[in-house]
Amino acid sequence: MAPALVHSASRAAARAGLPATAVIGIRHALDRGRGGQPVGTALLGMVMAVAALGVLVVANLVAAVPALLAARSHPGELLRTG
């Protein structure tokens, strides 16, 4: 990312009242590494992976809840331990 964008993002985070650790984390996350390697694509990949994981969790819950509700014969059966 461009240095101006990195600095403006960290300044905006500081103005928003975020703690110093968050501001430093934002600055380090958006700043290019040694030799100018871009980290934006890695950040985008991480966000996409977390979003895909969320979609899978929701899809599994949507598929499992009706089966769980249909399988029990009385309320509270799923909570019975002994």
Summary of the structure (lengths in Angstrom):
residues: 82
radius of gyration: 22.2
end to end distance: 58.2
largest distance: 64.0
contacts: 159
relative contact order: 0.08
helix: 76%
strand: 0%
